[in-house]
């Protein structure tokens, strides 16, 4: 999505339109700052073209689509037919757009500027290419689609056109309808179809054309959705109000309050459907737009943890959704092993046919311990023991994965290995080369990432408490408590770098320290893995200038050869990473440092309409008045949307 695009999000659906409300269908790949334009539902583009012309030409833009409105707002712009200074426009077009789940809605209101009747020749060129999102990302891969067939047929009632894509048993549709119905549906020679009207405007009169594009991904029923943008806006606004109710925002800190409010609104819009162990329907946090509007285990768990004191319902939905998808057997290509929590779920064509491994993909070393952390934290926070009782078998299976397949018993640590066709790194820093030494060289062989060991420690301790207080299993509780204590002693012996007064980013396959100074050390504060002296040393070190940019803590400290301010995980600033660090600083009593970090992030949000993106560039605050965007960030993104709530927890609004 380019900076010129306006984004509308609702559940599993989003649309990116240009300044005049059009969709050009020119989707840039993931390797550029722009993402694809279009209407996307369940990993596929269901509208690739949506272009308005009046009187044979693209109208001029008087007021462009705003880029700063909240997700619940419709996209609005004002257009006029092309003309000259000597001939004022005969009419003005007020264009309003919104999305609901599976539906893109638009209202065109024509207002006559003349004292005599006016005829308007209106045309809307539409197309649906059904491109899978993985085809639009910059990995330079192509995918065979044998037997794929597209059709574009006028609807029997004349009210629009239906686009269909078939490949074997796979079938997806997009239906475009209009009220009033078009006078005709024309071919264009490119596969697109053109809906045309001749409209008669009374003197100083007005009329409306209502447009609707309804997506039916494979296996999905016809969407039930509002009929107008205004109705869609009201529905989402009601959900946002529900999310915001009961959350006390810090009046003394308006920047943080505004970031929390925007984050709550984004979380309301980013809820995607899922099912629990008994098939019950749930809504869970989708990861982010444009590339990850789906269930990602790690992202949903961290989002739910950040929001837990304010929105415990997120955790109450996320836990059973992930339990329902927990692996029960080994599947090599999916990196599945018994007890493991899913990393990513996809619903598109390429996942369906196994051309990408992400239909149900388990390439994450940290989602499983985070599942246990959230289960324990939810029980402690709310006093509700029902989920812990219901999910006891799932929790025990998750512990079993950590001890057996995960590597805690055999290697002493959670271990991940690069997977052909999947992720090279399977902790939160999952880009190639993210686990590196200070000189920039990558780790070799199996990797034991520091942050994941902290999550495992916290998971063992919290599950031990559940075993004692909910499951009445003292023997199991004692086993987990001792395992956690042994992990803590082992970690501080093997990971601590005395010459730096800091833990290593990871151990490589031979047990050697991967010595980059990285923000993951702050996750160890959040999990409580370091003893008090080490924790205080690490916390203060993270606020020194090579780490702290003024906006936030960099993923890798500046001054090391590995550092690059525009690298995904080797110098950029991630709000969710910083939220974990702030919670960890507070845990170790470093309240001044936590407040300094929260001030930086709140100030960053204030420069971007109160919304924190997935990541920011790692340039120093003294070098620029506003944070430099990280070019490939998801915006909005659920972990970043929830990060201000975590900051609020860390600093108490002080």
C-alpha positions as CSV (number, residue, x, y, z in Angstrom):
1,X,0.0,0.0,0.0
2,X,1.5,3.3,-1.0
3,X,1.5,6.5,1.0
4,X,-1.2,7.8,-1.4
5,X,-3.6,5.0,-0.5
6,X,-6.3,5.1,2.0
7,X,-6.8,1.9,4.0
8,X,-10.1,0.6,5.3
9,X,-10.1,-2.6,7.5
10,X,-12.8,-4.7,9.0
11,X,-12.1,-8.2,10.3
12,X,-10.6,-10.4,7.5
13,X,-11.3,-7.7,4.9
14,X,-9.3,-4.7,3.8
15,X,-9.3,-2.3,0.8
16,X,-6.6,0.1,-0.3
17,X,-7.9,2.9,-2.6
18,X,-6.1,5.9,-4.2
19,X,-6.6,9.6,-3.6
20,X,-9.7,9.7,-5.8
21,X,-11.2,6.5,-4.4
22,X,-10.1,4.3,-7.3
23,X,-8.3,1.0,-7.4
24,X,-5.8,0.8,-10.2
25,X,-4.8,-2.8,-9.7
26,X,-1.1,-1.9,-9.8
27,X,0.2,-3.8,-6.8
28,X,3.8,-3.2,-5.8
29,X,5.6,-6.2,-4.4
30,X,6.8,-6.6,-0.8
31,X,10.3,-5.5,-1.6
32,X,9.1,-1.9,-2.1
33,X,7.6,0.7,0.3
34,X,4.2,0.2,-1.4
35,X,1.9,-2.8,-1.1
36,X,-0.9,-3.8,-3.4
37,X,-4.1,-1.9,-4.1
38,X,-7.4,-3.6,-4.1
39,X,-10.0,-5.4,-2.1
40,X,-8.6,-8.3,-0.1
41,X,-10.5,-11.1,1.7
42,X,-8.9,-14.2,3.1
43,X,-5.5,-13.8,1.4
44,X,-6.8,-13.1,-2.1
45,X,-7.5,-9.9,-4.1
46,X,-11.2,-9.9,-4.9
47,X,-11.1,-6.5,-6.6
48,X,-8.1,-5.5,-8.7
49,X,-9.7,-2.6,-10.6
50,X,-12.4,-0.1,-9.6
51,X,-12.0,3.0,-11.7
52,X,-14.6,5.8,-12.2
53,X,-15.0,8.0,-15.2
54,X,-17.6,10.7,-15.9
55,X,-18.3,12.1,-19.3
56,X,-15.5,10.0,-20.8
57,X,-12.7,11.1,-18.5
58,X,-11.3,10.5,-15.0
59,X,-12.7,13.2,-12.8
60,X,-10.6,15.8,-11.0
61,X,-10.0,15.6,-7.3
62,X,-11.2,18.6,-5.3
63,X,-10.8,16.9,-1.9
64,X,-8.6,13.7,-1.8
65,X,-9.4,10.7,0.3
66,X,-8.1,11.4,3.8
67,X,-5.3,9.3,5.1
68,X,-5.6,10.1,8.8
69,X,-9.2,9.1,9.6
70,X,-9.8,6.3,12.1
71,X,-10.6,2.8,10.8
72,X,-14.3,3.2,11.5
73,X,-14.6,6.2,9.2
74,X,-15.6,5.9,5.6
75,X,-13.2,7.0,2.9
76,X,-14.6,10.2,1.5
77,X,-13.5,12.4,-1.4
78,X,-15.0,15.1,-3.6
79,X,-14.7,15.0,-7.4
80,X,-15.7,17.1,-10.4
81,X,-15.8,16.5,-14.2
82,X,-12.8,17.8,-16.0
83,X,-13.1,21.3,-17.4
84,X,-11.5,24.8,-17.6
85,X,-11.6,27.9,-15.6
86,X,-14.1,29.5,-18.0
87,X,-16.6,26.7,-17.5
88,X,-17.3,25.8,-13.9
89,X,-18.2,22.1,-13.3
90,X,-21.8,21.2,-14.1
91,X,-22.0,18.9,-11.1
92,X,-20.0,17.7,-8.1
93,X,-19.5,14.0,-7.0
94,X,-19.3,13.2,-3.3
95,X,-17.8,9.7,-3.1
96,X,-18.1,7.7,0.2
97,X,-16.6,4.2,0.7
98,X,-16.4,1.6,3.5
99,X,-15.9,-2.1,4.1
100,X,-17.7,-4.7,6.1
101,X,-16.7,-8.4,6.4
102,X,-16.3,-9.6,2.8
103,X,-17.9,-6.5,1.3
104,X,-16.8,-3.2,-0.2
105,X,-19.5,-0.5,-0.3
106,X,-19.6,2.8,-2.1
107,X,-22.1,5.6,-2.5
108,X,-21.8,8.2,-5.3
109,X,-23.9,11.3,-4.7
110,X,-24.1,13.6,-7.7
111,X,-25.1,17.3,-7.0
112,X,-26.1,19.5,-9.9
113,X,-24.5,23.0,-9.9
114,X,-26.7,24.3,-12.8
115,X,-30.2,25.8,-13.0
116,X,-31.1,23.4,-15.9
117,X,-31.2,19.6,-16.2
118,X,-27.8,18.0,-16.8
119,X,-27.0,14.6,-18.3
120,X,-24.1,12.6,-16.9
121,X,-22.3,9.7,-18.6
122,X,-21.1,7.5,-15.7
123,X,-18.8,4.5,-16.1
124,X,-17.2,2.2,-13.6
125,X,-14.5,-0.2,-14.8
126,X,-14.1,-3.2,-12.6
127,X,-12.0,-6.4,-12.5
128,X,-11.1,-9.2,-10.0
129,X,-7.9,-11.0,-10.6
130,X,-8.1,-13.3,-7.5
131,X,-4.3,-13.0,-7.1
132,X,-3.0,-14.8,-4.0
133,X,-1.2,-12.4,-1.6
134,X,1.9,-14.5,-1.8
135,X,2.2,-13.7,-5.5
136,X,2.3,-10.0,-4.7
137,X,5.2,-10.2,-2.3
138,X,8.7,-9.6,-3.4
139,X,10.2,-13.0,-3.2
140,X,10.4,-13.3,-7.0
141,X,8.6,-16.6,-7.0
142,X,6.0,-17.7,-9.5
143,X,3.4,-20.4,-9.0
144,X,1.9,-22.7,-11.5
145,X,-1.9,-22.7,-11.7
146,X,-2.9,-25.6,-14.0
147,X,-6.4,-25.6,-15.2
148,X,-7.3,-22.2,-13.8
149,X,-10.3,-20.6,-15.5
150,X,-11.8,-17.1,-15.1
151,X,-15.2,-16.0,-16.2
152,X,-17.0,-12.6,-16.2
153,X,-20.7,-12.7,-16.7
154,X,-23.5,-10.1,-16.4
155,X,-26.0,-10.9,-13.7
156,X,-29.4,-12.1,-14.9
157,X,-31.2,-9.2,-13.4
158,X,-28.9,-6.7,-15.1
159,X,-27.8,-5.1,-11.8
160,X,-24.1,-5.9,-12.3
161,X,-21.5,-8.5,-13.1
162,X,-20.0,-11.6,-11.4
163,X,-16.3,-12.6,-11.6
164,X,-15.5,-16.2,-11.0
165,X,-12.2,-18.0,-10.6
166,X,-12.0,-21.8,-10.7
167,X,-9.1,-24.2,-10.4
168,X,-10.0,-27.8,-9.7
169,X,-12.2,-27.8,-6.7
170,X,-11.3,-24.3,-5.8
171,X,-13.8,-21.6,-6.7
172,X,-13.9,-17.9,-5.7
173,X,-16.3,-15.2,-6.7
174,X,-16.8,-11.5,-6.6
175,X,-20.2,-10.0,-7.4
176,X,-20.5,-6.3,-8.2
177,X,-24.0,-4.9,-8.0
178,X,-25.5,-1.4,-8.4
179,X,-28.7,0.5,-7.5
180,X,-29.9,1.9,-9.9
181,X,-28.8,-1.0,-12.2
182,X,-26.4,0.0,-15.0
183,X,-27.8,0.6,-18.4
184,X,-25.2,-2.0,-19.6
185,X,-22.2,-4.1,-18.9
186,X,-19.5,-3.7,-21.6
187,X,-16.4,-5.6,-22.4
188,X,-13.1,-3.7,-22.4
189,X,-10.7,-6.0,-24.2
190,X,-8.6,-6.5,-21.1
191,X,-10.9,-8.9,-19.1
192,X,-12.3,-6.0,-17.1
193,X,-15.9,-5.1,-17.4
194,X,-17.4,-1.6,-17.6
195,X,-20.7,-0.7,-16.0
196,X,-22.3,2.3,-17.7
197,X,-25.1,4.7,-16.9
198,X,-26.7,7.7,-18.4
199,X,-28.0,9.8,-15.5
200,X,-30.4,12.7,-15.6
201,X,-29.8,15.4,-13.0
202,X,-32.6,17.8,-12.3
203,X,-31.8,21.5,-12.0
204,X,-29.8,21.9,-8.8
205,X,-30.9,18.4,-8.1
206,X,-29.1,15.3,-6.7
207,X,-29.1,11.6,-7.1
208,X,-27.2,8.6,-5.7
209,X,-25.7,5.5,-7.1
210,X,-25.1,2.7,-4.6
211,X,-22.3,0.2,-5.4
212,X,-21.5,-3.1,-3.7
213,X,-18.7,-5.6,-4.3
214,X,-19.3,-8.8,-2.4
215,X,-16.5,-11.4,-2.1
216,X,-17.1,-15.1,-1.8
217,X,-13.8,-16.8,-1.1
218,X,-13.6,-20.6,-1.6
219,X,-15.9,-22.4,0.8
220,X,-17.5,-19.2,2.2
221,X,-21.2,-18.3,2.0
222,X,-22.6,-15.1,0.6
223,X,-21.6,-12.4,3.1
224,X,-24.4,-10.8,5.1
225,X,-23.3,-7.1,5.3
226,X,-24.7,-3.6,5.6
227,X,-26.1,-2.0,2.5
228,X,-24.3,1.3,2.7
229,X,-21.0,2.9,3.9
230,X,-22.9,4.8,6.5
231,X,-24.3,1.6,8.0
232,X,-20.9,-0.1,7.9
233,X,-19.4,2.9,9.8
234,X,-22.1,2.7,12.5
235,X,-21.5,-1.0,13.0
236,X,-17.8,-0.7,13.4
237,X,-18.1,2.4,15.6
238,X,-20.3,0.4,17.9
239,X,-17.6,-2.3,18.2
240,X,-15.0,0.4,18.8
241,X,-17.1,1.9,21.6
242,X,-17.4,-1.5,23.2
243,X,-13.7,-2.0,23.1
244,X,-13.0,1.5,24.6
245,X,-15.6,1.2,27.4
246,X,-14.2,0.7,30.8
247,X,-10.6,1.6,29.8
248,X,-9.4,4.5,32.0
249,X,-7.0,6.6,29.8
250,X,-4.4,8.7,31.5
251,X,-5.7,12.3,31.4
252,X,-2.4,13.6,32.6
253,X,-0.6,12.1,29.6
254,X,-2.6,13.0,26.5
255,X,-0.2,11.6,24.0
256,X,-0.3,8.1,25.6
257,X,-4.1,8.4,26.1
258,X,-4.5,9.2,22.4
259,X,-2.2,6.3,21.4
260,X,-4.2,3.9,23.6
261,X,-7.5,5.2,22.1
262,X,-6.3,4.7,18.5
263,X,-4.9,1.3,19.5
264,X,-8.2,0.2,20.9
265,X,-10.0,1.3,17.7
266,X,-7.5,-0.6,15.6
267,X,-7.9,-3.7,17.7
268,X,-11.7,-3.6,17.2
269,X,-11.2,-3.5,13.4
270,X,-8.5,-6.2,13.3
271,X,-10.6,-9.1,14.7
272,X,-10.7,-12.1,12.4
273,X,-12.9,-15.2,12.7
274,X,-11.6,-18.4,14.2
275,X,-13.1,-21.5,15.9
276,X,-12.5,-23.2,19.2
277,X,-12.0,-26.8,20.1
278,X,-15.8,-27.5,20.0
279,X,-16.3,-25.6,16.8
280,X,-17.5,-22.5,18.5
281,X,-17.2,-19.2,16.6
282,X,-14.6,-16.8,17.9
283,X,-13.0,-13.5,17.0
284,X,-9.2,-13.2,17.6
285,X,-6.6,-10.5,16.8
286,X,-5.5,-10.6,13.1
287,X,-1.8,-9.7,12.9
288,X,-1.7,-6.8,10.5
289,X,-2.3,-5.2,7.1
290,X,-1.6,-5.7,4.3
291,X,0.3,-9.0,4.5
292,X,-0.9,-10.7,7.7
293,X,-4.6,-10.2,8.2
294,X,-4.9,-13.7,9.6
295,X,-4.3,-15.6,12.8
296,X,-0.6,-15.6,13.7
297,X,0.0,-17.4,17.0
298,X,2.8,-15.3,18.4
299,X,1.1,-12.0,17.4
300,X,-2.3,-12.9,18.8
301,X,-0.7,-14.1,22.0
302,X,1.4,-11.0,22.6
303,X,-1.5,-8.7,21.6
304,X,-3.8,-10.5,24.1
305,X,-1.1,-10.3,26.8
306,X,-0.7,-6.5,26.3
307,X,-4.5,-6.0,26.4
308,X,-5.2,-8.4,29.2
309,X,-5.8,-5.9,32.0
310,X,-8.2,-4.0,29.8
311,X,-9.7,-6.4,27.3
312,X,-9.5,-9.9,28.8
313,X,-12.0,-11.1,26.1
314,X,-9.1,-11.1,23.6
315,X,-7.3,-13.7,25.6
316,X,-10.5,-15.7,26.3
317,X,-10.9,-16.1,22.5
318,X,-7.2,-16.5,21.5
319,X,-6.5,-19.4,23.9
320,X,-9.3,-21.8,22.6
321,X,-8.6,-20.7,19.0
322,X,-5.0,-21.7,19.3
323,X,-5.8,-24.9,21.3
324,X,-8.1,-25.9,18.4
325,X,-5.2,-25.7,16.0
326,X,-2.5,-27.2,18.3
327,X,-0.5,-29.9,16.5
328,X,-1.2,-33.5,17.4
329,X,1.3,-35.2,15.0
330,X,4.5,-34.5,13.2
331,X,4.2,-33.0,9.7
332,X,7.5,-32.1,8.2
333,X,6.7,-29.4,5.7
334,X,4.5,-27.6,8.3
335,X,7.1,-28.0,11.1
336,X,4.3,-29.5,13.2
337,X,5.1,-31.6,16.2
338,X,2.7,-32.9,19.0
339,X,1.8,-30.2,21.4
340,X,3.1,-27.3,19.3
341,X,1.1,-24.1,18.9
342,X,0.4,-22.9,15.3
343,X,2.5,-20.0,14.0
344,X,0.4,-19.0,10.9
345,X,-2.8,-19.9,9.3
346,X,-3.6,-19.1,5.6
347,X,-6.8,-19.6,3.6
348,X,-5.7,-18.7,0.1
349,X,-5.4,-20.7,-3.1
350,X,-1.7,-21.4,-2.8
351,X,-2.0,-22.6,0.8
352,X,-5.0,-24.8,-0.2
353,X,-3.0,-26.5,-3.0
354,X,0.2,-26.8,-0.8
355,X,2.2,-24.5,-2.9
356,X,3.1,-22.5,0.2
357,X,3.5,-24.2,3.6
358,X,1.5,-21.7,5.5
359,X,-2.0,-23.2,5.4
360,X,-1.3,-24.4,9.0
361,X,2.3,-23.7,9.7
362,X,4.1,-24.3,13.0
363,X,7.4,-22.6,12.3
364,X,7.7,-20.7,15.6
365,X,9.7,-21.7,18.6
366,X,8.0,-19.2,20.9
367,X,4.3,-19.4,20.3
368,X,4.0,-22.6,22.4
369,X,5.5,-21.1,25.6
370,X,3.6,-17.8,25.0
371,X,0.4,-19.9,24.9
372,X,1.2,-21.1,28.4
373,X,2.2,-17.7,29.6
374,X,-1.2,-16.3,28.4
375,X,-3.2,-19.1,30.0
376,X,-1.5,-18.5,33.3
377,X,-1.7,-14.7,33.1
378,X,-5.3,-14.8,32.2
379,X,-6.1,-17.0,35.2
380,X,-4.2,-14.8,37.6
381,X,-5.5,-11.6,36.2
382,X,-9.2,-12.5,36.0
383,X,-9.6,-15.3,38.6
384,X,-11.5,-17.2,35.9
385,X,-10.2,-20.8,36.1
386,X,-12.6,-22.2,33.4
387,X,-10.2,-21.9,30.5
388,X,-7.3,-23.5,32.5
389,X,-9.6,-26.4,33.4
390,X,-10.9,-26.7,29.8
391,X,-7.5,-26.5,28.2
392,X,-5.5,-28.6,30.7
393,X,-4.7,-31.3,28.2
394,X,-3.6,-28.7,25.7
395,X,-1.4,-27.0,28.3
396,X,0.2,-30.3,29.3
397,X,0.8,-31.1,25.6
398,X,2.5,-27.7,25.1
399,X,4.8,-28.4,28.1
400,X,5.5,-31.8,26.6
401,X,6.5,-30.2,23.3
402,X,8.9,-27.8,25.1
403,X,10.5,-30.6,27.0
404,X,10.7,-33.2,24.2
405,X,10.5,-31.8,20.6
406,X,11.4,-28.3,21.6
407,X,14.8,-29.2,23.0
408,X,14.6,-28.3,26.7
409,X,15.5,-31.9,27.8
410,X,18.0,-32.8,25.1
411,X,19.7,-29.5,24.5
412,X,18.8,-27.6,27.7
413,X,17.1,-24.9,25.6
414,X,14.3,-24.3,23.1
415,X,15.9,-24.8,19.7
416,X,14.9,-23.9,16.2
417,X,16.3,-24.8,12.8
418,X,16.0,-23.1,9.4
419,X,13.3,-24.8,7.3
420,X,13.5,-25.1,3.5
421,X,10.6,-23.2,2.0
422,X,9.6,-21.8,5.4
423,X,11.2,-19.4,7.9
424,X,15.0,-19.2,8.3
425,X,14.5,-18.0,11.9
426,X,11.6,-19.1,14.0
427,X,11.7,-16.6,16.9
428,X,10.2,-13.1,16.7
429,X,13.2,-11.9,14.7
430,X,12.3,-14.2,11.8
431,X,14.0,-12.4,8.8
432,X,17.1,-14.0,7.2
433,X,20.2,-12.9,9.0
434,X,18.3,-11.5,12.0
435,X,20.1,-13.9,14.4
436,X,23.7,-12.6,14.0
437,X,26.9,-11.8,15.7
438,X,28.1,-8.2,16.3
439,X,30.1,-8.4,13.1
440,X,26.9,-9.2,11.1
441,X,27.7,-12.8,10.4
442,X,24.7,-15.1,10.8
443,X,24.4,-18.0,13.2
444,X,25.0,-21.5,11.9
445,X,23.1,-24.7,12.6
446,X,20.3,-25.0,15.2
447,X,19.7,-21.8,17.1
448,X,18.8,-21.2,20.7
449,X,17.4,-17.7,20.8
450,X,17.6,-15.8,24.1
451,X,14.1,-14.4,24.2
452,X,12.5,-17.8,23.7
453,X,14.3,-19.2,26.8
454,X,12.8,-16.4,28.8
455,X,9.3,-17.3,27.5
456,X,10.0,-20.9,28.4
457,X,11.0,-20.0,31.9
458,X,7.9,-17.9,32.5
459,X,5.7,-20.6,30.9
460,X,7.1,-23.3,33.2
461,X,6.5,-21.2,36.3
462,X,3.0,-20.1,35.4
463,X,2.0,-23.6,34.5
464,X,3.4,-24.9,37.8
465,X,1.1,-22.4,39.5
466,X,-1.9,-23.7,37.5
467,X,-1.0,-27.3,38.4
468,X,-1.1,-26.4,42.1
469,X,-4.1,-24.1,42.2
470,X,-6.3,-25.4,39.4
471,X,-5.3,-29.0,38.6
472,X,-4.3,-30.1,42.1
473,X,-1.2,-31.9,40.8
474,X,1.6,-31.1,43.2
475,X,4.0,-33.6,41.6
476,X,3.7,-32.0,38.2
477,X,4.0,-28.5,39.7
478,X,7.2,-29.4,41.5
479,X,8.7,-30.9,38.3
480,X,8.0,-27.7,36.3
481,X,9.3,-25.4,39.1
482,X,12.5,-27.3,39.2
483,X,12.8,-27.4,35.4
484,X,12.4,-23.6,35.4
485,X,15.0,-23.1,38.1
486,X,17.5,-25.3,36.3
487,X,16.9,-23.3,33.0
488,X,17.5,-20.0,34.8
489,X,20.8,-21.2,36.3
490,X,21.9,-22.7,32.9
491,X,21.0,-19.6,31.0
492,X,22.9,-17.2,33.1
493,X,26.0,-19.4,32.9
494,X,25.8,-20.0,29.1
495,X,24.4,-16.7,27.7
496,X,25.9,-14.0,29.9
497,X,28.8,-12.1,28.3
498,X,30.9,-10.6,31.2
499,X,32.9,-8.4,28.8
500,X,29.7,-6.7,27.8
501,X,27.7,-7.0,30.9
502,X,24.9,-8.3,28.6
503,X,23.4,-11.6,27.4
504,X,24.1,-13.0,24.0
505,X,21.4,-12.8,21.4
506,X,21.5,-16.6,21.0
507,X,23.7,-19.7,21.1
508,X,24.5,-21.4,17.8
509,X,24.5,-25.1,17.0
510,X,27.8,-25.6,18.8
511,X,26.8,-23.7,21.9
512,X,28.9,-20.6,20.9
513,X,27.5,-17.2,21.9
514,X,26.0,-15.1,19.1
515,X,27.3,-11.9,20.5
516,X,25.2,-9.1,18.9
517,X,23.9,-6.6,21.5
518,X,20.2,-6.8,20.8
519,X,16.9,-5.7,22.2
520,X,15.8,-9.3,23.0
521,X,17.6,-8.9,26.3
522,X,14.6,-6.8,27.3
523,X,12.3,-9.7,26.9
524,X,14.3,-11.5,29.5
525,X,13.3,-8.7,31.9
526,X,9.7,-9.2,31.0
527,X,9.9,-13.0,31.7
528,X,12.0,-12.6,34.9
529,X,14.7,-14.9,33.7
530,X,17.6,-12.7,34.9
531,X,18.5,-12.3,38.6
532,X,18.1,-8.8,40.1
533,X,21.7,-7.6,39.5
534,X,21.9,-8.8,35.9
535,X,18.4,-7.5,35.2
536,X,19.1,-4.0,36.5
537,X,22.4,-3.9,34.5
538,X,20.6,-4.9,31.3
539,X,17.7,-2.5,31.8
540,X,19.9,0.5,32.2
541,X,22.1,-0.6,29.3
542,X,19.0,-0.6,27.0
543,X,18.4,3.1,27.6
544,X,21.9,4.1,26.6
545,X,22.2,6.1,23.3
546,X,23.4,3.3,21.1
547,X,20.2,1.3,21.9
548,X,17.7,4.1,22.6
549,X,17.0,6.2,19.6
550,X,14.8,8.7,21.5
551,X,11.8,7.1,19.9
552,X,12.4,3.6,21.2
553,X,15.0,0.8,21.7
554,X,16.6,-0.4,18.5
555,X,16.5,-4.1,17.7
556,X,20.4,-4.1,17.5
557,X,22.5,-1.4,19.2
558,X,24.1,1.1,16.9
559,X,27.9,1.1,16.4
560,X,28.1,-2.6,15.7
561,X,28.8,-3.8,12.1
562,X,25.5,-5.7,12.2
563,X,23.5,-2.5,12.7
564,X,21.4,-1.0,9.9
565,X,18.7,1.5,10.7
566,X,16.4,0.3,7.9
567,X,16.9,-3.4,8.5
568,X,13.9,-5.3,9.7
569,X,15.5,-6.8,12.8
570,X,19.0,-5.4,12.9
571,X,18.5,-1.8,13.8
572,X,14.8,-0.8,13.4
573,X,12.5,0.0,16.4
574,X,9.5,-2.2,17.0
575,X,6.8,-0.9,19.3
576,X,5.8,-4.4,20.5
577,X,9.4,-5.2,21.3
578,X,9.6,-1.9,23.3
579,X,6.4,-2.7,25.1
580,X,7.9,-5.9,26.4
581,X,11.0,-4.0,27.4
582,X,8.9,-1.4,29.3
583,X,7.0,-4.1,31.2
584,X,10.4,-5.7,32.0
585,X,11.9,-2.5,33.2
586,X,8.9,-2.0,35.5
587,X,9.2,-5.5,36.8
588,X,12.8,-4.9,37.8
589,X,11.9,-1.6,39.5
590,X,13.5,0.6,36.8
591,X,10.6,3.0,36.7
592,X,12.5,6.0,35.4
593,X,13.7,4.0,32.4
594,X,10.2,2.6,31.7
595,X,8.8,6.2,31.7
596,X,11.6,7.4,29.4
597,X,10.8,4.6,27.0
598,X,7.1,5.2,27.1
599,X,7.6,8.9,26.5
600,X,9.6,8.1,23.4
601,X,7.0,5.8,21.9
602,X,4.1,8.1,22.8
603,X,5.9,11.0,21.1
604,X,6.4,8.8,18.0
605,X,2.7,7.9,17.9
606,X,1.8,11.6,18.2
607,X,3.6,12.3,14.9
608,X,1.7,9.5,13.0
609,X,-2.0,10.3,13.9
610,X,-1.6,8.5,17.2
611,X,-1.0,5.1,15.6
612,X,2.2,3.1,16.1
613,X,3.2,1.1,13.0
614,X,4.7,-2.3,13.1
615,X,8.2,-0.8,13.0
616,X,10.1,2.4,12.7
617,X,13.5,3.1,11.3
618,X,16.3,3.2,13.8
619,X,17.6,6.8,13.2
620,X,18.3,9.0,16.2
621,X,15.6,11.4,17.3
622,X,18.0,14.2,17.2
623,X,18.4,13.7,13.4
624,X,14.8,14.3,12.5
625,X,11.7,15.8,14.0
626,X,9.5,12.8,13.3
627,X,10.4,9.1,13.2
628,X,11.5,7.8,9.8
629,X,9.0,5.1,8.6
630,X,10.2,1.6,8.2
631,X,9.2,1.0,4.5
632,X,7.6,-2.5,4.8
633,X,5.7,-2.0,8.1
634,X,2.2,-3.3,8.5
635,X,-0.2,-0.5,9.5
636,X,-2.3,-1.1,11.4
637,X,-0.8,-4.1,13.3
638,X,-2.3,-5.7,16.3
639,X,0.8,-6.0,18.5
640,X,1.6,-2.3,17.9
641,X,-2.0,-1.3,18.4
642,X,-1.9,-3.0,21.9
643,X,1.6,-1.7,22.7
644,X,0.3,1.6,24.2
645,X,-1.9,-0.5,26.6
646,X,1.3,-2.3,27.7
647,X,3.0,1.0,28.2
648,X,0.1,2.2,30.3
649,X,0.4,-1.0,32.5
650,X,4.2,-0.4,32.8
651,X,4.0,3.2,33.9
652,X,0.5,3.5,35.3
653,X,-0.1,6.7,33.3
654,X,2.5,8.6,35.3
